[in-house]
Every structure is written in structure tokens, then in C-alpha cells.
Amino acid sequence: MNSSVFVYKSLYINLAIDPNFMEYLVYVSTAKKLMSDDELLDLLQTARIKNAKYNVTGMLLYSEGTFIQALEGEKEDLYTIYKAIELDFRHRNIILMITRKC
């Protein structure tokens, strides 16, 4: 999978979130090393659990060492997830591209 695109998209909708408080962000980053299929699956499983805990949904793209991710949720929860990503050992050169209210 290292030479192809890995896509993770959360497909649930949480109706408990008030759309007036929804925000989204998009970032890009570089993997510290090329990731194997098993490493990507581990990342996916971890992200699903953490995102569900904070009611954050999104999409993650990975190809040849580069990530791009769009996340959405309530601002506080969204930035809790983003701060964890900033501390994640698998990422470097993280650039926050855009943030907006939904």
C-alpha cells in the first residue's frame, strides 16, 4: 500500500452535535517514514476510537509518505484531536491549511 493511496473516511453522523458549533480543519503532514499496510491499519484503528470518543469525523489520505486530512466537529473536540496529531510520532512538518465554521 506504500505506493498507492490509503483513504480513511468516517461515515457516521452524530445528530447530537449542533451544526452551529461545527468547524472543520484541513492539514497536511509528512510521515516520519514510509508506512506499511499494518502501520496504516493501526493508525486507522486508533483514529476511529479517538474520533468516536470526541464526536469528530473526517477523511485521511495517505500516499508515499504524505498525509492530508480533513476533520470536522465541535471546536474544542476538533482541536483536542488536532493537538494529539501534532504530538503523534508518525507525523512531522504538520501544516494547518484551513479552519472554518461549517
Biopython code that builds the backbone (N, CA, C, O; Angstrom):
import numpy as np
from Bio.PDB.StructureBuilder import StructureBuilder

atoms = [
    (1, "MET", "N", (0.814, -1.183, 0.000)),
    (1, "MET", "CA", (0.000, 0.000, 0.000)),
    (1, "MET", "C", (0.865, 1.257, 0.000)),
    (1, "MET", "O", (0.331, 2.349, -0.197)),
    (2, "ASN", "N", (2.146, 1.154, 0.208)),
    (2, "ASN", "CA", (3.000, 2.331, 0.267)),
    (2, "ASN", "C", (2.959, 3.148, -1.013)),
    (2, "ASN", "O", (3.083, 4.372, -0.951)),
    (3, "SER", "N", (2.791, 2.527, -2.164)),
    (3, "SER", "CA", (2.792, 3.270, -3.411)),
    (3, "SER", "C", (1.388, 3.673, -3.852)),
    (3, "SER", "O", (1.240, 4.387, -4.843)),
    (4, "SER", "N", (0.379, 3.240, -3.154)),
    (4, "SER", "CA", (-0.982, 3.602, -3.518)),
    (4, "SER", "C", (-1.553, 4.568, -2.487)),
    (4, "SER", "O", (-0.874, 4.940, -1.530)),
    (5, "VAL", "N", (-2.771, 4.961, -2.683)),
    (5, "VAL", "CA", (-3.417, 5.911, -1.785)),
    (5, "VAL", "C", (-4.215, 5.158, -0.739)),
    (5, "VAL", "O", (-4.980, 4.252, -1.070)),
    (6, "PHE", "N", (-4.044, 5.521, 0.501)),
    (6, "PHE", "CA", (-4.803, 4.960, 1.605)),
    (6, "PHE", "C", (-5.832, 6.003, 2.009)),
    (6, "PHE", "O", (-5.479, 7.149, 2.284)),
    (7, "VAL", "N", (-7.088, 5.618, 2.045)),
    (7, "VAL", "CA", (-8.163, 6.555, 2.375)),
    (7, "VAL", "C", (-8.909, 6.043, 3.594)),
    (7, "VAL", "O", (-9.338, 4.890, 3.628)),
    (8, "TYR", "N", (-9.061, 6.887, 4.577)),
    (8, "TYR", "CA", (-9.892, 6.592, 5.738)),
    (8, "TYR", "C", (-10.948, 7.675, 5.804)),
    (8, "TYR", "O", (-10.634, 8.865, 5.826)),
    (9, "LYS", "N", (-12.179, 7.265, 5.834)),
    (9, "LYS", "CA", (-13.273, 8.225, 5.955)),
    (9, "LYS", "C", (-14.247, 7.706, 6.997)),
    (9, "LYS", "O", (-14.720, 6.573, 6.914)),
    (10, "SER", "N", (-14.540, 8.540, 7.971)),
    (10, "SER", "CA", (-15.527, 8.196, 8.975)),
    (10, "SER", "C", (-16.906, 8.476, 8.392)),
    (10, "SER", "O", (-17.157, 9.568, 7.884)),
    (11, "LEU", "N", (-17.792, 7.499, 8.464)),
    (11, "LEU", "CA", (-19.068, 7.623, 7.767)),
    (11, "LEU", "C", (-20.273, 7.766, 8.692)),
    (11, "LEU", "O", (-21.408, 7.590, 8.249)),
    (12, "TYR", "N", (-20.055, 8.076, 9.943)),
    (12, "TYR", "CA", (-21.219, 8.227, 10.802)),
    (12, "TYR", "C", (-21.549, 9.708, 10.982)),
    (12, "TYR", "O", (-20.680, 10.572, 10.861)),
    (13, "ILE", "N", (-22.797, 9.976, 11.269)),
    (13, "ILE", "CA", (-23.245, 11.344, 11.519)),
    (13, "ILE", "C", (-23.775, 11.387, 12.939)),
    (13, "ILE", "O", (-24.628, 10.583, 13.315)),
    (14, "ASN", "N", (-23.276, 12.313, 13.717)),
    (14, "ASN", "CA", (-23.736, 12.452, 15.083)),
    (14, "ASN", "C", (-24.767, 13.572, 15.127)),
    (14, "ASN", "O", (-24.420, 14.749, 15.027)),
    (15, "LEU", "N", (-26.009, 13.208, 15.273)),
    (15, "LEU", "CA", (-27.086, 14.183, 15.273)),
    (15, "LEU", "C", (-27.135, 14.990, 16.567)),
    (15, "LEU", "O", (-27.876, 15.969, 16.656)),
    (16, "ALA", "N", (-26.356, 14.591, 17.568)),
    (16, "ALA", "CA", (-26.334, 15.325, 18.830)),
    (16, "ALA", "C", (-25.495, 16.598, 18.723)),
    (16, "ALA", "O", (-25.592, 17.468, 19.589)),
    (17, "ILE", "N", (-24.684, 16.723, 17.692)),
    (17, "ILE", "CA", (-23.855, 17.914, 17.536)),
    (17, "ILE", "C", (-24.679, 19.025, 16.903)),
    (17, "ILE", "O", (-25.299, 18.834, 15.857)),
    (18, "ASP", "N", (-24.680, 20.166, 17.535)),
    (18, "ASP", "CA", (-25.381, 21.334, 16.998)),
    (18, "ASP", "C", (-24.574, 21.888, 15.826)),
    (18, "ASP", "O", (-23.418, 22.270, 16.011)),
    (19, "PRO", "N", (-25.148, 21.939, 14.630)),
    (19, "PRO", "CA", (-24.408, 22.410, 13.459)),
    (19, "PRO", "C", (-23.892, 23.836, 13.592)),
    (19, "PRO", "O", (-22.972, 24.224, 12.872)),
    (20, "ASN", "N", (-24.470, 24.627, 14.504)),
    (20, "ASN", "CA", (-23.992, 25.991, 14.713)),
    (20, "ASN", "C", (-22.612, 26.028, 15.360)),
    (20, "ASN", "O", (-21.926, 27.048, 15.297)),
    (21, "PHE", "N", (-22.204, 24.931, 15.977)),
    (21, "PHE", "CA", (-20.915, 24.870, 16.647)),
    (21, "PHE", "C", (-19.889, 24.041, 15.873)),
    (21, "PHE", "O", (-18.759, 23.869, 16.331)),
    (22, "MET", "N", (-20.274, 23.533, 14.717)),
    (22, "MET", "CA", (-19.383, 22.687, 13.922)),
    (22, "MET", "C", (-18.311, 23.524, 13.238)),
    (22, "MET", "O", (-18.575, 24.620, 12.743)),
    (23, "GLU", "N", (-17.097, 22.984, 13.222)),
    (23, "GLU", "CA", (-15.995, 23.579, 12.485)),
    (23, "GLU", "C", (-15.272, 22.464, 11.750)),
    (23, "GLU", "O", (-15.467, 21.282, 12.036)),
    (24, "TYR", "N", (-14.439, 22.857, 10.804)),
    (24, "TYR", "CA", (-13.594, 21.877, 10.152)),
    (24, "TYR", "C", (-12.193, 22.445, 9.999)),
    (24, "TYR", "O", (-11.981, 23.657, 10.041)),
    (25, "LEU", "N", (-11.252, 21.543, 9.821)),
    (25, "LEU", "CA", (-9.878, 21.932, 9.540)),
    (25, "LEU", "C", (-9.293, 20.945, 8.551)),
    (25, "LEU", "O", (-9.747, 19.805, 8.438)),
    (26, "VAL", "N", (-8.281, 21.403, 7.838)),
    (26, "VAL", "CA", (-7.536, 20.557, 6.911)),
    (26, "VAL", "C", (-6.060, 20.801, 7.172)),
    (26, "VAL", "O", (-5.618, 21.946, 7.269)),
    (27, "TYR", "N", (-5.297, 19.714, 7.284)),
    (27, "TYR", "CA", (-3.854, 19.837, 7.444)),
    (27, "TYR", "C", (-3.151, 18.871, 6.512)),
    (27, "TYR", "O", (-3.742, 17.909, 6.021)),
    (28, "VAL", "N", (-1.889, 19.143, 6.280)),
    (28, "VAL", "CA", (-1.016, 18.211, 5.574)),
    (28, "VAL", "C", (0.182, 17.942, 6.478)),
    (28, "VAL", "O", (0.562, 18.781, 7.296)),
    (29, "SER", "N", (0.768, 16.762, 6.319)),
    (29, "SER", "CA", (1.974, 16.424, 7.071)),
    (29, "SER", "C", (2.759, 15.365, 6.308)),
    (29, "SER", "O", (2.280, 14.761, 5.348)),
    (30, "THR", "N", (3.962, 15.172, 6.768)),
    (30, "THR", "CA", (4.838, 14.155, 6.202)),
    (30, "THR", "C", (5.007, 13.045, 7.230)),
    (30, "THR", "O", (5.199, 13.310, 8.416)),
    (31, "ALA", "N", (4.937, 11.814, 6.772)),
    (31, "ALA", "CA", (5.206, 10.686, 7.666)),
    (31, "ALA", "C", (6.697, 10.669, 7.984)),
    (31, "ALA", "O", (7.519, 10.945, 7.111)),
    (32, "LYS", "N", (7.050, 10.350, 9.215)),
    (32, "LYS", "CA", (8.476, 10.282, 9.575)),
    (32, "LYS", "C", (9.187, 9.199, 8.789)),
    (32, "LYS", "O", (10.399, 9.263, 8.584)),
    (33, "LYS", "N", (8.424, 8.193, 8.345)),
    (33, "LYS", "CA", (8.959, 7.148, 7.467)),
    (33, "LYS", "C", (7.793, 6.608, 6.649)),
    (33, "LYS", "O", (6.636, 6.759, 7.042)),
    (34, "LEU", "N", (8.089, 5.984, 5.521)),
    (34, "LEU", "CA", (7.020, 5.356, 4.749)),
    (34, "LEU", "C", (6.339, 4.315, 5.622)),
    (34, "LEU", "O", (7.002, 3.578, 6.352)),
    (35, "MET", "N", (5.021, 4.255, 5.545)),
    (35, "MET", "CA", (4.261, 3.376, 6.424)),
    (35, "MET", "C", (3.816, 2.120, 5.696)),
    (35, "MET", "O", (3.405, 2.165, 4.537)),
    (36, "SER", "N", (3.906, 1.008, 6.392)),
    (36, "SER", "CA", (3.454, -0.273, 5.855)),
    (36, "SER", "C", (1.938, -0.368, 5.979)),
    (36, "SER", "O", (1.305, 0.455, 6.640)),
    (37, "ASP", "N", (1.366, -1.377, 5.337)),
    (37, "ASP", "CA", (-0.070, -1.614, 5.445)),
    (37, "ASP", "C", (-0.485, -1.809, 6.904)),
    (37, "ASP", "O", (-1.495, -1.262, 7.345)),
    (38, "ASP", "N", (0.296, -2.587, 7.644)),
    (38, "ASP", "CA", (-0.034, -2.839, 9.048)),
    (38, "ASP", "C", (0.011, -1.562, 9.874)),
    (38, "ASP", "O", (-0.833, -1.358, 10.747)),
    (39, "GLU", "N", (0.983, -0.704, 9.609)),
    (39, "GLU", "CA", (1.078, 0.563, 10.341)),
    (39, "GLU", "C", (-0.101, 1.473, 10.006)),
    (39, "GLU", "O", (-0.626, 2.156, 10.885)),
    (40, "LEU", "N", (-0.513, 1.485, 8.761)),
    (40, "LEU", "CA", (-1.666, 2.286, 8.365)),
    (40, "LEU", "C", (-2.952, 1.761, 8.994)),
    (40, "LEU", "O", (-3.806, 2.546, 9.408)),
    (41, "LEU", "N", (-3.094, 0.443, 9.069)),
    (41, "LEU", "CA", (-4.277, -0.138, 9.704)),
    (41, "LEU", "C", (-4.306, 0.175, 11.196)),
    (41, "LEU", "O", (-5.373, 0.415, 11.761)),
    (42, "ASP", "N", (-3.129, 0.173, 11.842)),
    (42, "ASP", "CA", (-3.042, 0.540, 13.255)),
    (42, "ASP", "C", (-3.459, 1.999, 13.443)),
    (42, "ASP", "O", (-4.199, 2.325, 14.370)),
    (43, "LEU", "N", (-2.983, 2.863, 12.567)),
    (43, "LEU", "CA", (-3.369, 4.278, 12.606)),
    (43, "LEU", "C", (-4.880, 4.424, 12.447)),
    (43, "LEU", "O", (-5.510, 5.198, 13.167)),
    (44, "LEU", "N", (-5.452, 3.693, 11.520)),
    (44, "LEU", "CA", (-6.896, 3.721, 11.263)),
    (44, "LEU", "C", (-7.682, 3.305, 12.504)),
    (44, "LEU", "O", (-8.638, 3.978, 12.890)),
    (45, "GLN", "N", (-7.281, 2.203, 13.124)),
    (45, "GLN", "CA", (-7.997, 1.716, 14.308)),
    (45, "GLN", "C", (-7.915, 2.717, 15.450)),
    (45, "GLN", "O", (-8.912, 2.969, 16.127)),
    (46, "THR", "N", (-6.747, 3.285, 15.668)),
    (46, "THR", "CA", (-6.559, 4.283, 16.719)),
    (46, "THR", "C", (-7.407, 5.519, 16.441)),
    (46, "THR", "O", (-8.060, 6.042, 17.344)),
    (47, "ALA", "N", (-7.399, 5.986, 15.195)),
    (47, "ALA", "CA", (-8.157, 7.184, 14.822)),
    (47, "ALA", "C", (-9.654, 6.963, 14.997)),
    (47, "ALA", "O", (-10.353, 7.845, 15.497)),
    (48, "ARG", "N", (-10.146, 5.820, 14.601)),
    (48, "ARG", "CA", (-11.582, 5.542, 14.738)),
    (48, "ARG", "C", (-12.035, 5.615, 16.188)),
    (48, "ARG", "O", (-13.084, 6.185, 16.485)),
    (49, "ILE", "N", (-11.256, 5.048, 17.078)),
    (49, "ILE", "CA", (-11.608, 5.043, 18.503)),
    (49, "ILE", "C", (-11.576, 6.458, 19.065)),
    (49, "ILE", "O", (-12.527, 6.899, 19.710)),
    (50, "LYS", "N", (-10.475, 7.168, 18.817)),
    (50, "LYS", "CA", (-10.331, 8.520, 19.362)),
    (50, "LYS", "C", (-11.352, 9.477, 18.756)),
    (50, "LYS", "O", (-11.944, 10.282, 19.475)),
    (51, "ASN", "N", (-11.563, 9.403, 17.460)),
    (51, "ASN", "CA", (-12.518, 10.299, 16.808)),
    (51, "ASN", "C", (-13.936, 10.066, 17.317)),
    (51, "ASN", "O", (-14.685, 11.019, 17.533)),
    (52, "ALA", "N", (-14.304, 8.802, 17.508)),
    (52, "ALA", "CA", (-15.643, 8.494, 18.029)),
    (52, "ALA", "C", (-15.814, 9.042, 19.443)),
    (52, "ALA", "O", (-16.884, 9.541, 19.791)),
    (53, "LYS", "N", (-14.773, 8.953, 20.252)),
    (53, "LYS", "CA", (-14.820, 9.456, 21.623)),
    (53, "LYS", "C", (-15.104, 10.958, 21.643)),
    (53, "LYS", "O", (-15.799, 11.447, 22.534)),
    (54, "TYR", "N", (-14.571, 11.685, 20.670)),
    (54, "TYR", "CA", (-14.722, 13.143, 20.634)),
    (54, "TYR", "C", (-15.742, 13.623, 19.590)),
    (54, "TYR", "O", (-15.834, 14.822, 19.326)),
    (55, "ASN", "N", (-16.495, 12.713, 19.007)),
    (55, "ASN", "CA", (-17.508, 13.070, 18.003)),
    (55, "ASN", "C", (-16.921, 13.858, 16.841)),
    (55, "ASN", "O", (-17.527, 14.814, 16.356)),
    (56, "VAL", "N", (-15.758, 13.457, 16.409)),
    (56, "VAL", "CA", (-15.082, 14.089, 15.274)),
    (56, "VAL", "C", (-15.149, 13.128, 14.096)),
    (56, "VAL", "O", (-14.909, 11.931, 14.251)),
    (57, "THR", "N", (-15.473, 13.648, 12.929)),
    (57, "THR", "CA", (-15.478, 12.842, 11.712)),
    (57, "THR", "C", (-14.485, 13.444, 10.734)),
    (57, "THR", "O", (-14.030, 14.574, 10.908)),
    (58, "GLY", "N", (-14.155, 12.679, 9.706)),
    (58, "GLY", "CA", (-13.220, 13.230, 8.743)),
    (58, "GLY", "C", (-12.783, 12.223, 7.707)),
    (58, "GLY", "O", (-13.351, 11.141, 7.553)),
    (59, "MET", "N", (-11.742, 12.635, 7.003)),
    (59, "MET", "CA", (-11.176, 11.806, 5.946)),
    (59, "MET", "C", (-9.663, 11.972, 5.986)),
    (59, "MET", "O", (-9.153, 13.086, 6.104)),
    (60, "LEU", "N", (-8.951, 10.853, 5.887)),
    (60, "LEU", "CA", (-7.492, 10.853, 5.875)),
    (60, "LEU", "C", (-7.009, 10.227, 4.582)),
    (60, "LEU", "O", (-7.422, 9.125, 4.220)),
    (61, "LEU", "N", (-6.134, 10.934, 3.891)),
    (61, "LEU", "CA", (-5.498, 10.411, 2.685)),
    (61, "LEU", "C", (-4.018, 10.247, 2.967)),
    (61, "LEU", "O", (-3.399, 11.095, 3.610)),
    (62, "TYR", "N", (-3.454, 9.150, 2.481)),
    (62, "TYR", "CA", (-2.018, 8.892, 2.623)),
    (62, "TYR", "C", (-1.495, 8.353, 1.309)),
    (62, "TYR", "O", (-2.094, 7.461, 0.707)),
    (63, "SER", "N", (-0.378, 8.898, 0.870)),
    (63, "SER", "CA", (0.281, 8.387, -0.323)),
    (63, "SER", "C", (1.764, 8.714, -0.252)),
    (63, "SER", "O", (2.152, 9.872, -0.097)),
    (64, "GLU", "N", (2.571, 7.699, -0.364)),
    (64, "GLU", "CA", (4.025, 7.836, -0.456)),
    (64, "GLU", "C", (4.602, 8.798, 0.572)),
    (64, "GLU", "O", (5.435, 9.642, 0.241)),
    (65, "GLY", "N", (4.163, 8.669, 1.805)),
    (65, "GLY", "CA", (4.742, 9.443, 2.891)),
    (65, "GLY", "C", (4.078, 10.768, 3.187)),
    (65, "GLY", "O", (4.546, 11.509, 4.052)),
    (66, "THR", "N", (3.010, 11.084, 2.502)),
    (66, "THR", "CA", (2.314, 12.350, 2.731)),
    (66, "THR", "C", (0.888, 12.091, 3.198)),
    (66, "THR", "O", (0.179, 11.257, 2.635)),
    (67, "PHE", "N", (0.477, 12.817, 4.234)),
    (67, "PHE", "CA", (-0.888, 12.780, 4.741)),
    (67, "PHE", "C", (-1.584, 14.080, 4.382)),
    (67, "PHE", "O", (-0.963, 15.142, 4.368)),
    (68, "ILE", "N", (-2.860, 13.995, 4.096)),
    (68, "ILE", "CA", (-3.743, 15.153, 4.091)),
    (68, "ILE", "C", (-5.015, 14.693, 4.783)),
    (68, "ILE", "O", (-5.559, 13.631, 4.481)),
    (69, "GLN", "N", (-5.476, 15.514, 5.718)),
    (69, "GLN", "CA", (-6.657, 15.112, 6.477)),
    (69, "GLN", "C", (-7.595, 16.291, 6.656)),
    (69, "GLN", "O", (-7.171, 17.416, 6.919)),
    (70, "ALA", "N", (-8.883, 16.005, 6.506)),
    (70, "ALA", "CA", (-9.955, 16.944, 6.822)),
    (70, "ALA", "C", (-10.697, 16.370, 8.022)),
    (70, "ALA", "O", (-11.065, 15.196, 8.033)),
    (71, "LEU", "N", (-10.910, 17.200, 9.023)),
    (71, "LEU", "CA", (-11.631, 16.794, 10.226)),
    (71, "LEU", "C", (-12.739, 17.791, 10.502)),
    (71, "LEU", "O", (-12.603, 18.975, 10.194)),
    (72, "GLU", "N", (-13.859, 17.310, 11.092)),
    (72, "GLU", "CA", (-14.936, 18.217, 11.473)),
    (72, "GLU", "C", (-15.511, 17.780, 12.802)),
    (72, "GLU", "O", (-15.530, 16.596, 13.138)),
    (73, "GLY", "N", (-15.981, 18.768, 13.550)),
    (73, "GLY", "CA", (-16.579, 18.517, 14.847)),
    (73, "GLY", "C", (-16.731, 19.820, 15.596)),
    (73, "GLY", "O", (-16.489, 20.893, 15.044)),
    (74, "GLU", "N", (-17.135, 19.732, 16.861)),
    (74, "GLU", "CA", (-17.205, 20.922, 17.678)),
    (74, "GLU", "C", (-15.786, 21.395, 17.945)),
    (74, "GLU", "O", (-14.869, 20.586, 18.084)),
    (75, "LYS", "N", (-15.608, 22.713, 18.016)),
    (75, "LYS", "CA", (-14.268, 23.312, 18.051)),
    (75, "LYS", "C", (-13.353, 22.689, 19.109)),
    (75, "LYS", "O", (-12.227, 22.304, 18.794)),
    (76, "GLU", "N", (-13.811, 22.587, 20.337)),
    (76, "GLU", "CA", (-12.975, 22.054, 21.408)),
    (76, "GLU", "C", (-12.541, 20.617, 21.118)),
    (76, "GLU", "O", (-11.376, 20.266, 21.304)),
    (77, "ASP", "N", (-13.468, 19.802, 20.668)),
    (77, "ASP", "CA", (-13.156, 18.404, 20.351)),
    (77, "ASP", "C", (-12.222, 18.307, 19.148)),
    (77, "ASP", "O", (-11.294, 17.499, 19.130)),
    (78, "LEU", "N", (-12.478, 19.127, 18.162)),
    (78, "LEU", "CA", (-11.664, 19.151, 16.948)),
    (78, "LEU", "C", (-10.205, 19.453, 17.284)),
    (78, "LEU", "O", (-9.298, 18.789, 16.783)),
    (79, "TYR", "N", (-9.986, 20.448, 18.126)),
    (79, "TYR", "CA", (-8.614, 20.826, 18.468)),
    (79, "TYR", "C", (-7.967, 19.863, 19.449)),
    (79, "TYR", "O", (-6.740, 19.776, 19.505)),
    (80, "THR", "N", (-8.763, 19.140, 20.220)),
    (80, "THR", "CA", (-8.205, 18.061, 21.048)),
    (80, "THR", "C", (-7.574, 17.006, 20.141)),
    (80, "THR", "O", (-6.460, 16.545, 20.394)),
    (81, "ILE", "N", (-8.289, 16.631, 19.093)),
    (81, "ILE", "CA", (-7.764, 15.646, 18.138)),
    (81, "ILE", "C", (-6.555, 16.213, 17.401)),
    (81, "ILE", "O", (-5.542, 15.528, 17.260)),
    (82, "TYR", "N", (-6.647, 17.444, 16.935)),
    (82, "TYR", "CA", (-5.544, 18.048, 16.180)),
    (82, "TYR", "C", (-4.274, 18.155, 17.035)),
    (82, "TYR", "O", (-3.176, 17.899, 16.542)),
    (83, "LYS", "N", (-4.416, 18.529, 18.303)),
    (83, "LYS", "CA", (-3.246, 18.617, 19.184)),
    (83, "LYS", "C", (-2.604, 17.246, 19.381)),
    (83, "LYS", "O", (-1.380, 17.139, 19.462)),
    (84, "ALA", "N", (-3.420, 16.203, 19.457)),
    (84, "ALA", "CA", (-2.886, 14.842, 19.568)),
    (84, "ALA", "C", (-2.114, 14.465, 18.301)),
    (84, "ALA", "O", (-1.078, 13.805, 18.374)),
    (85, "ILE", "N", (-2.621, 14.885, 17.147)),
    (85, "ILE", "CA", (-1.928, 14.621, 15.884)),
    (85, "ILE", "C", (-0.581, 15.339, 15.867)),
    (85, "ILE", "O", (0.419, 14.784, 15.412)),
    (86, "GLU", "N", (-0.560, 16.582, 16.366)),
    (86, "GLU", "CA", (0.699, 17.329, 16.410)),
    (86, "GLU", "C", (1.758, 16.624, 17.262)),
    (86, "GLU", "O", (2.954, 16.755, 17.003)),
    (87, "LEU", "N", (1.318, 15.883, 18.274)),
    (87, "LEU", "CA", (2.235, 15.162, 19.153)),
    (87, "LEU", "C", (2.532, 13.739, 18.686)),
    (87, "LEU", "O", (3.391, 13.065, 19.256)),
    (88, "ASP", "N", (1.828, 13.282, 17.657)),
    (88, "ASP", "CA", (1.973, 11.911, 17.172)),
    (88, "ASP", "C", (3.350, 11.711, 16.540)),
    (88, "ASP", "O", (3.766, 12.488, 15.679)),
    (89, "PHE", "N", (4.049, 10.668, 16.972)),
    (89, "PHE", "CA", (5.401, 10.389, 16.500)),
    (89, "PHE", "C", (5.458, 10.055, 15.014)),
    (89, "PHE", "O", (6.537, 10.094, 14.422)),
    (90, "ARG", "N", (4.335, 9.731, 14.402)),
    (90, "ARG", "CA", (4.337, 9.350, 12.982)),
    (90, "ARG", "C", (4.320, 10.543, 12.043)),
    (90, "ARG", "O", (4.544, 10.386, 10.843)),
    (91, "HIS", "N", (4.056, 11.742, 12.573)),
    (91, "HIS", "CA", (3.934, 12.945, 11.747)),
    (91, "HIS", "C", (5.105, 13.903, 11.966)),
    (91, "HIS", "O", (5.673, 13.974, 13.056)),
    (92, "ARG", "N", (5.451, 14.633, 10.914)),
    (92, "ARG", "CA", (6.360, 15.776, 11.023)),
    (92, "ARG", "C", (5.918, 16.793, 9.975)),
    (92, "ARG", "O", (5.116, 16.485, 9.093)),
    (93, "ASN", "N", (6.444, 17.990, 10.081)),
    (93, "ASN", "CA", (6.117, 19.052, 9.116)),
    (93, "ASN", "C", (4.608, 19.244, 8.961)),
    (93, "ASN", "O", (4.099, 19.316, 7.843)),
    (94, "ILE", "N", (3.909, 19.324, 10.065)),
    (94, "ILE", "CA", (2.454, 19.492, 10.026)),
    (94, "ILE", "C", (2.131, 20.946, 9.693)),
    (94, "ILE", "O", (2.628, 21.875, 10.330)),
    (95, "ILE", "N", (1.287, 21.116, 8.682)),
    (95, "ILE", "CA", (0.869, 22.451, 8.263)),
    (95, "ILE", "C", (-0.652, 22.506, 8.298)),
    (95, "ILE", "O", (-1.327, 21.757, 7.593)),
    (96, "LEU", "N", (-1.182, 23.395, 9.120)),
    (96, "LEU", "CA", (-2.626, 23.611, 9.167)),
    (96, "LEU", "C", (-2.993, 24.503, 7.994)),
    (96, "LEU", "O", (-2.583, 25.662, 7.934)),
    (97, "MET", "N", (-3.766, 23.962, 7.064)),
    (97, "MET", "CA", (-4.076, 24.656, 5.816)),
    (97, "MET", "C", (-5.280, 25.592, 5.933)),
    (97, "MET", "O", (-5.264, 26.709, 5.414)),
    (98, "ILE", "N", (-6.324, 25.122, 6.622)),
    (98, "ILE", "CA", (-7.552, 25.922, 6.697)),
    (98, "ILE", "C", (-8.371, 25.486, 7.899)),
    (98, "ILE", "O", (-8.384, 24.312, 8.267)),
    (99, "THR", "N", (-9.050, 26.443, 8.501)),
    (99, "THR", "CA", (-10.051, 26.180, 9.527)),
    (99, "THR", "C", (-11.239, 27.092, 9.250)),
    (99, "THR", "O", (-11.074, 28.253, 8.875)),
    (100, "ARG", "N", (-12.419, 26.557, 9.436)),
    (100, "ARG", "CA", (-13.640, 27.336, 9.169)),
    (100, "ARG", "C", (-14.806, 26.758, 9.958)),
    (100, "ARG", "O", (-14.784, 25.597, 10.368)),
    (101, "LYS", "N", (-15.817, 27.582, 10.160)),
    (101, "LYS", "CA", (-17.094, 27.070, 10.675)),
    (101, "LYS", "C", (-17.797, 26.381, 9.513)),
    (101, "LYS", "O", (-17.680, 26.800, 8.362)),
    (102, "CYS", "N", (-18.526, 25.324, 9.831)),
    (102, "CYS", "CA", (-19.265, 24.592, 8.804)),
    (102, "CYS", "C", (-20.480, 25.379, 8.335)),
    (102, "CYS", "O", (-21.221, 24.913, 7.468)),
]
sb = StructureBuilder()
sb.init_structure("model")
sb.init_model(0)
sb.init_chain("A")
sb.init_seg("    ")
for serial, (resi, resn, name, xyz) in enumerate(atoms, 1):
    if name == "N":
        sb.init_residue(resn, " ", resi, " ")
    sb.init_atom(name, np.array(xyz, "f"), 0.0, 1.0, " ", f" {name:<3s}", serial, name[0])
structure = sb.get_structure()
